[in-house]
Amino acid sequence: MPLYCMLSYVSAVSQLLSHGSTHLPVETHIDIFCMVGNNPIFSRPTSCTAPMQLSQVCRTWRTISLKCPQLWSSMDIVVKSDSYGVSNARGLAELARAWIQRSGTRPFDFRLRVNPYGVHSRDSGPEHLIPLIDVLLTACTRWSHVELHLECYCLAQLEFLYWGDTGTFQFPKLQHLSVSAGRKVFQRMNRWLNINHDTTPALRSISMCGSRGIGAMDMIAPMSPPLDVSFGVLTKLSIGSFASQENLFHVLSQCVRVRQLDIDVGVLMFRPPPPQTMDIYLPELLSLRVTSYSGFNGLMDWWTFPSLQSMYIRLEWEVIKDEWQRGFPVNAGWPMTAFQDFATRSMCSITELVLRDIELKPGHLSAIITSVHLSLQYLHVNGVGGNGVLSVDDSVLSMLTWDNASPSNICPLLKKIEFVDCLIFTQGIFAQMVMSRTKAGAGQVVCLEEVWVECHEDCGMTQMYILTDFNIVKDMLPVFHVTL
């Protein structure tokens, strides 16, 4: 918004609050109300937040706010129980009805969260949701951004419920759908909703993940096969509901227009690979996030992402450690050759690289950085793998040190570095690397702007080594954050 417009709004708000509103036109009221009410994504139906707060100031404000559908076009619905175990689901149904009526014909967004604080009661069963969802479905043709958080339910609770007719609802304006639910819970519920590729022509963004509140395995195991939607038109996909590796690769191969992809492969990489290889070519993918509980071997062997700019890789160790303790051989190491082949095959320009808790052998981190170094601007390395090796050592820091006389410099565009629980160095090496990339030492390199460091408790460095280098860096770099 231009500065003069912001100043006009500030002046109007000041007059509205200090001198009353009798001299302001209704249109100005509406503009100010919308500016106040548009801060959160979803409006909470409480007396201390807009729009209900605005409608309780005076009669004039209430009349104006009730005729302003922009204020009522989103709703944050939290189904919970009080200290006596009584659920608020019944009252929310009436409140949602009024909210929908006041939103007029505008697109309607809502987030439905059931028992997000883990408090169960006699009224918290899914049968109490039916009247509330029935009310929300009266505006289904206006649904635009919808989030459903149903982690507290299991399939057994829904199996014998009567959900009404199937196949009668249409969602022509639904653009984003986010579902967090246990195994097959949403699929059972969707027999009633009937959300599929025919009923959601505008759907472009999906987020589906398993429950994190019904036992550990629900957090890592796949749900039933994904929702029946047109993956070929999606631009954003976040999903952790694959039934097999073959299902995973089949879904990804359809996402030819996706630009943001977030996948949780769970324990799939423990399982046998698919009988046939499947090339996955995603020409428009810009951002990739991958989380695994079972390593990455075989995952990226057939990937080609030529437009990729941001890559986030995380390994969760809970299941792998359990398998080790039970005596099962588990290969959680980083597939270095497969990653280098992926980078070469894709010829992408990765500007952001985040590695969290990856099992890296000595020299692997240097090889990873070298594979993408020409375009790299942001590097984040967090944690250690199961072998306890601190991956950012003298060899990595020396490799990142810029020397104007050397032809083998790497990462000429690097602006920001974050090393968390992974750093070990001898005195002077860290400070020398940073100094070589600042205005004082840099030549043909983009100057380093930010460095964030958090030292591992078992880093093996003396306090004097740490403080000496960090004090030098602090004096030369304006943005330097360190936690010991």
C-alpha positions in Angstrom: 0.0 0.0 0.0 1.4 3.5 -0.9 2.6 5.7 2.0 0.0 8.3 1.4 -2.7 5.7 1.6 -1.3 4.4 4.9 -1.2 7.9 6.3 -4.8 8.4 5.3 -5.8 5.2 7.1 -3.9 6.3 10.2 -5.6 9.7 10.1 -9.0 8.0 9.7 -8.4 5.6 12.5 -7.3 8.4 14.8 -10.4 10.4 14.1 -12.6 7.3 14.5 -11.2 6.5 17.9 -10.7 9.9 19.4 -13.4 12.1 17.9 -16.2 9.6 17.1 -17.4 8.4 13.7 -20.2 10.8 12.9 -18.2 12.7 10.3 -16.8 9.7 8.4 -18.6 8.1 5.5 -19.7 4.5 5.7 -17.2 3.6 3.0 -14.4 4.8 5.2 -15.7 2.8 8.1 -15.8 -0.4 5.9 -12.3 0.2 4.6 -10.9 0.6 8.2 -12.9 -2.4 9.5 -11.6 -4.6 6.7 -8.0 -3.5 7.4 -8.4 -4.4 11.0 -10.2 -7.6 10.3 -7.9 -8.9 7.7 -4.9 -9.5 9.9 -5.5 -13.2 10.8 -6.1 -15.8 8.1 -9.1 -17.1 10.0 -11.2 -14.9 12.3 -11.8 -16.2 15.8 -15.4 -15.9 16.9 -14.6 -14.2 20.2 -15.5 -10.8 21.7 -11.9 -9.7 21.8 -11.1 -10.1 18.1 -12.6 -8.7 14.9 -15.2 -8.8 13.6 -17.2 -9.4 16.8 -15.2 -6.8 18.6 -16.1 -4.2 16.1 -19.8 -5.0 16.2 -19.9 -4.5 20.0 -18.6 -1.0 20.2 -21.8 1.0 19.4 -25.0 0.7 17.5 -23.5 2.5 14.4 -20.5 0.2 14.3 -22.6 -2.8 14.7 -24.9 -1.8 11.8 -22.0 -1.2 9.5 -20.0 -4.3 10.5 -23.0 -6.6 10.0 -23.4 -5.2 6.5 -19.7 -5.8 5.7 -19.4 -9.4 4.3 -15.6 -9.1 4.0 -15.4 -9.2 7.8 -17.3 -12.5 8.0 -15.7 -14.4 5.1 -13.4 -16.5 7.2 -13.8 -18.4 10.5 -11.6 -20.3 12.9 -13.7 -23.0 14.5 -12.3 -24.8 17.6 -14.4 -27.6 19.0 -13.4 -28.2 22.6 -14.8 -29.1 26.0 -15.0 -27.0 29.2 -13.9 -28.1 32.6 -17.1 -30.1 33.1 -16.6 -32.1 29.9 -19.3 -30.3 27.9 -18.5 -29.6 24.2 -19.2 -26.3 22.5 -20.0 -28.0 19.1 -23.7 -27.3 19.3 -23.2 -23.6 19.9 -20.6 -23.3 17.2 -23.1 -24.7 14.7 -25.5 -21.7 15.3 -22.5 -19.3 15.3 -21.3 -20.7 12.0 -24.8 -20.2 10.5 -24.8 -16.5 11.4 -21.3 -16.1 10.1 -22.1 -17.7 6.8 -25.3 -15.5 6.4 -23.3 -12.3 7.1 -20.6 -13.3 4.6 -23.1 -12.8 1.7 -21.8 -14.2 -1.6 -18.1 -13.9 -0.9 -15.7 -16.9 -0.9 -15.8 -18.5 2.6 -12.6 -19.8 4.3 -12.6 -21.8 7.6 -10.4 -23.9 9.8 -12.0 -26.6 11.8 -10.0 -28.0 14.8 -11.4 -30.7 17.0 -10.0 -31.0 20.6 -6.7 -29.4 19.6 -5.7 -29.4 23.3 -6.2 -33.2 23.7 -9.2 -32.9 26.1 -11.8 -35.6 25.5 -15.3 -35.6 26.9 -18.6 -37.4 26.5 -19.6 -34.8 23.8 -16.4 -35.0 21.8 -17.4 -37.9 19.5 -17.6 -37.3 15.8 -21.4 -37.6 15.9 -21.5 -34.1 17.4 -19.7 -32.7 14.4 -22.5 -33.6 12.0 -24.8 -30.6 12.7 -21.8 -28.2 12.5 -20.6 -29.7 9.2 -24.1 -29.6 7.8 -24.2 -25.9 8.5 -20.8 -25.4 6.8 -21.9 -27.4 3.8 -24.7 -24.8 3.2 -21.8 -22.6 1.9 -19.9 -25.4 0.1 -20.2 -23.7 -3.3 -18.2 -20.8 -1.7 -15.5 -22.7 0.1 -12.1 -21.4 -0.9 -9.5 -22.1 1.8 -10.4 -25.0 4.1 -8.4 -26.7 6.9 -9.7 -29.8 8.7 -7.8 -30.9 11.9 -9.3 -34.2 13.0 -6.3 -35.8 14.7 -8.3 -36.9 17.7 -10.5 -39.4 15.8 -9.8 -42.9 14.8 -11.6 -44.9 12.1 -13.6 -47.0 14.6 -15.3 -43.9 15.9 -16.6 -43.1 12.4 -17.3 -46.5 11.0 -21.0 -46.8 12.0 -22.0 -43.1 11.8 -24.7 -42.1 9.4 -23.2 -39.3 7.3 -26.1 -38.6 5.0 -26.3 -38.7 1.2 -23.2 -39.0 -1.0 -22.3 -37.2 -4.2 -24.5 -34.2 -3.9 -22.0 -31.5 -2.9 -20.0 -29.3 -5.3 -17.0 -27.2 -4.4 -16.4 -25.0 -7.5 -14.3 -22.3 -5.7 -12.2 -24.6 -3.4 -8.6 -23.7 -4.1 -6.8 -25.0 -1.0 -7.6 -28.1 1.2 -5.6 -29.0 4.2 -6.4 -32.2 6.1 -4.7 -33.6 9.2 -6.3 -36.9 10.3 -5.6 -40.4 11.3 -5.5 -43.4 9.0 -8.5 -43.5 6.7 -10.5 -41.1 8.9 -10.8 -38.4 6.2 -11.5 -41.0 3.5 -14.4 -42.4 5.6 -15.7 -38.8 6.2 -15.2 -38.0 2.5 -17.9 -40.5 1.5 -20.2 -37.9 2.8 -18.4 -34.8 1.5 -17.5 -36.3 -1.9 -14.5 -34.1 -2.5 -12.8 -35.4 -5.7 -11.5 -34.2 -9.1 -15.0 -33.7 -10.5 -16.3 -31.6 -7.6 -13.2 -29.4 -7.1 -12.3 -27.9 -10.5 -10.5 -24.9 -8.9 -8.4 -27.0 -6.5 -4.7 -26.0 -6.8 -3.2 -26.7 -3.3 -3.5 -29.8 -1.1 -2.0 -30.6 2.3 -2.6 -34.0 3.8 -0.8 -35.6 6.7 -1.5 -38.3 9.2 -2.5 -37.9 12.8 0.1 -37.1 15.5 -2.0 -37.9 18.4 -3.2 -41.5 18.2 0.0 -43.4 18.8 3.5 -43.1 17.3 2.8 -45.2 14.2 0.0 -42.9 13.0 2.7 -40.2 12.8 4.9 -42.2 10.4 2.8 -44.8 8.7 0.9 -44.0 5.5 -2.8 -43.4 5.5 -4.9 -45.0 2.8 -4.3 -44.0 -0.8 -4.4 -40.2 -1.4 -7.5 -38.2 -2.2 -9.0 -38.7 -5.7 -8.0 -35.3 -7.1 -6.4 -34.1 -10.3 -2.7 -33.9 -9.2 -1.8 -32.7 -12.7 -3.3 -29.2 -12.0 -1.9 -28.7 -8.5 0.7 -26.0 -7.9 1.2 -26.8 -4.2 1.2 -30.2 -2.6 2.0 -31.3 0.9 1.3 -35.0 1.6 2.3 -37.9 3.8 -0.3 -40.5 2.8 1.4 -43.0 0.5 0.5 -46.6 0.6 3.8 -47.8 -1.0 6.9 -46.6 -2.9 5.1 -47.3 -6.1 2.1 -45.2 -5.0 4.5 -42.4 -4.0 6.3 -42.3 -7.4 3.0 -42.6 -9.3 1.6 -39.6 -7.5 4.7 -37.5 -8.0 4.9 -38.3 -11.6 1.5 -36.7 -12.1 2.4 -33.4 -10.4 3.8 -31.8 -13.6 2.6 -28.3 -12.6 3.5 -28.3 -8.9 5.8 -25.5 -7.7 5.9 -26.3 -4.0 6.2 -29.9 -2.9 6.4 -31.2 0.7 6.4 -35.0 1.1 6.7 -37.2 4.2 7.8 -40.7 3.1 7.5 -42.1 6.6 8.8 -45.7 6.7 8.3 -46.4 3.0 12.1 -46.6 2.2 12.3 -49.7 4.5 10.1 -51.5 2.0 11.0 -53.2 -1.3 11.4 -50.8 -4.3 8.7 -50.8 -7.0 9.1 -53.6 -9.7 9.6 -51.0 -12.4 11.5 -47.7 -12.4 9.5 -44.5 -13.0 11.0 -41.3 -14.2 9.7 -38.3 -12.3 10.1 -35.0 -14.3 8.7 -31.9 -12.6 9.6 -28.9 -14.8 8.0 -26.2 -12.7 9.0 -27.4 -9.2 10.7 -24.5 -7.2 10.6 -25.7 -3.6 11.1 -29.3 -2.3 10.8 -30.5 1.3 11.4 -34.1 2.1 11.0 -35.8 5.5 11.8 -39.5 6.1 11.8 -41.9 8.9 13.6 -44.6 6.9 16.4 -42.9 4.9 16.6 -41.8 1.3 18.1 -44.7 -0.6 16.2 -45.1 -3.8 14.1 -42.0 -3.4 15.8 -39.6 -5.8 17.3 -42.0 -8.3 14.8 -41.0 -11.1 14.1 -37.4 -10.1 14.7 -34.5 -12.6 13.7 -31.1 -11.3 15.3 -28.5 -13.6 13.7 -25.4 -12.0 14.4 -26.3 -8.3 15.6 -23.4 -6.2 15.0 -24.5 -2.6 15.7 -28.0 -1.1 14.9 -29.1 2.5 15.9 -32.6 3.6 15.2 -34.0 7.1 15.7 -37.4 8.6 13.7 -38.4 11.7 15.6 -40.9 13.8 13.0 -42.4 16.2 12.1 -45.4 14.0 15.6 -46.0 12.8 17.0 -46.2 16.3 14.2 -48.6 17.3 15.1 -50.9 14.3 18.8 -50.8 15.3 18.0 -51.7 18.9 15.9 -54.7 17.6 18.9 -55.9 15.6 17.6 -55.1 12.1 20.1 -53.8 9.6 19.1 -50.3 8.5 20.9 -48.2 5.9 20.2 -44.6 6.9 23.3 -43.2 5.2 23.0 -40.4 2.7 22.9 -41.6 -1.0 25.8 -39.4 -2.1 26.1 -40.7 -5.6 22.4 -40.6 -6.3 22.3 -37.0 -5.1 25.2 -35.9 -7.3 23.5 -37.6 -10.3 20.2 -35.9 -9.5 22.0 -32.5 -9.4 23.8 -33.1 -12.6 20.7 -34.5 -14.4 18.5 -31.7 -13.3 21.0 -28.8 -14.0 19.0 -26.8 -11.4 20.1 -23.6 -9.6 19.6 -24.3 -5.9 19.7 -21.1 -3.9 18.6 -22.6 -0.5 19.8 -25.8 1.0 18.7 -27.1 4.4 20.0 -30.4 5.8 18.6 -31.6 9.2 19.9 -34.7 11.1 21.3 -36.3 7.9 23.7 -39.3 8.3 26.8 -38.0 6.6 30.2 -39.6 6.3 33.4 -37.5 6.4 33.6 -35.5 3.1 29.9 -35.9 2.2 28.9 -32.4 3.2 31.7 -30.9 1.1 30.5 -33.0 -1.8 26.9 -31.9 -1.4 27.8 -28.2 -1.2 30.1 -28.5 -4.2 27.3 -30.2 -6.3 25.1 -27.0 -6.0 27.6 -24.3 -5.1 27.4 -22.0 -8.1 23.9 -20.7 -7.2 23.8 -21.3 -3.4 22.9 -18.3 -1.3 21.6 -19.8 1.9 23.1 -22.9 3.7 21.6 -24.5 6.8 23.0 -27.6 8.5 21.4 -28.8 11.6 22.2 -31.7 13.9 24.1 -34.9 13.6 23.2 -38.3 12.3 23.2 -41.6 14.2 26.9 -41.9 14.0 27.4 -38.7 16.0 29.7 -37.1 13.5 29.8 -33.3 13.5 29.6 -32.6 9.8 30.9 -29.0 9.7 34.6 -29.4 10.5 37.9 -27.7 9.5 37.7 -29.3 6.0 34.3 -27.8 5.3 35.2 -24.3 6.7 38.4 -24.3 4.7 36.6 -25.2 1.6 34.1 -22.3 2.2 37.0 -19.9 2.8 37.3 -17.5 -0.2 40.8 -16.8 -1.6 40.9 -14.3 -4.4 44.1 -16.0 -5.7 42.6 -19.4 -5.9 40.7 -20.7 -8.9 38.9 -23.4 -6.9 36.7 -21.1 -4.8 33.1 -22.3 -4.3 29.8 -20.6 -3.4 30.4 -17.1 -4.8 26.8 -16.0 -4.0 26.6 -17.3 -0.4 24.9 -14.7 1.8 23.6 -16.5 4.9 24.9 -19.5 6.9 23.3 -21.4 9.7 25.2 -24.1 11.6 23.2 -25.7 14.4 24.6 -28.5 16.6 27.0 -29.6 13.9 30.1 -27.4 14.2 33.6 -28.3 15.3 36.8 -26.4 14.4 40.3 -25.5 15.5 41.1 -22.0 16.6 41.1 -19.4 13.8 39.5 -21.5 11.1 35.9 -20.3 11.6 36.9 -16.6 11.9 39.1 -16.9 8.8 36.2 -18.3 6.7 33.9 -15.5 7.7 36.5 -12.8 7.3 37.2 -14.0 3.8 33.6 -13.4 2.8 33.1 -9.9 4.4 33.8 -6.5 2.9 37.2 -6.5 4.5 38.4 -9.7 2.8 36.1 -10.3 -0.1 37.0 -9.6 -3.7 34.9 -11.3 -6.5 32.5 -12.8 -4.0 29.1 -11.7 -2.7 29.6 -10.5 0.9 28.3 -12.7 3.7 25.4 -11.0 5.4 24.3 -13.3 8.2 25.7 -16.1 10.3 23.8 -18.1 12.9 25.7 -20.6 15.1 24.6 -23.0 17.8 27.3 -25.2 19.3 26.7 -28.9 20.1 27.1 -29.8 23.7 29.7 -32.5 22.7 31.5 -30.4 20.2 34.9 -31.1 21.8 36.1 -27.5 21.5 37.5 -25.5 24.4 35.6 -22.5 25.5 38.6 -20.3 24.6 38.6 -21.5 21.0 34.9 -20.7 20.6 35.0 -17.3 22.3 38.2 -16.2 20.4 36.7 -16.9 16.9 33.2 -15.8 17.8 34.5 -12.4 19.2 36.4 -11.8 16.0 33.4 -12.6 13.9 31.1 -10.4 16.0 33.3 -7.4 15.4 33.3 -7.8 11.6 29.8 -9.1 10.9 26.7 -7.0 11.8 24.3 -10.0 11.9 25.9 -12.7 13.9 23.9 -14.8 16.3 25.5 -17.5 18.5 24.2 -19.9 21.2 26.7 -21.8 23.3 
